[in-house]
Amino acid sequence: MSATILVVEDEPAIQSLIEVNLHRAGHSVILAADAESARRAVQQSLPDLVLLDWMLPGMSGIDFARQLRGDARTRRLPIIMLTARAEERDKIEGLDIGADDYVTKPFSPRELMARIKAVLRRNAPQATDDLVELGGLSLDPATHRVTAGGTEINLGPTEFRLLHFLMAHPERVHGRSQLLDQVWGDHVFVEERTVDVHIRRLRAALETTGHDSLIQTVRGSGYRISAQ
């Protein structure tokens, strides 16, 4: 499953190199050459990860990262800093403001793709192609299949994304607004009860194999998936 990655880099050659390799890895790419353009892109729709150059025209990358971490909407947005600064104190500063990783220029595309995959796996597992299993259910994002004991369960695209997100974050309670942001996208304006409709459809589909009980309603809070 592809992730949407915002690349904030003002050097055209480096920006192009990153874009080509991200597309090759199956990701969607949003490009920005400065913090202001990146800010507008984030306002329109949250990406799954930000690749952020330290040295940018106007606002620096480190200041933009602080801005992202200071906003409740973007506080948990994964950030990888790109920089030619290799000294330890610079790395510490980047990590102290909340960056999830730090890649020093020049870097190999393979190393960068590996770092991106690792950060996504930790912070946005629903944006990876990793197989997830829980309570006898197996979900394969690459083939878009859900199976239980050899039986394939047919799901609509929204129910698949919803189940993938829940299975990638087991035991956690997710409110309706959070599920809307993560599954539908925070730029899509639909009513919160839409979540309830799709939860009912998901439970109905899982009922055929007896796995509907994995989806639990937490009164006053939202939903979680649990094998307990």
Secondary structure, DSSP 8 states (H G I E B T S, - for coil): ---EEEEE---HHHHHHHHHHHHHTT-EEEEESSHHHHHHHHHH---SEEEEESS-SSS-HHHHHHHHHTSTTTTT--EEEEES--SHHHHHHHHHTT-SEEEESS--HHHHHHHHHHHHHHH-GGGS---EEETTEEEETTTTEEEETTEEE---HHHHHHHHHHHHSTT--B-HHHHIIIII-TT----THHHHHHHHHHHHHHGGGT-GGGEEEETTTEEEE---
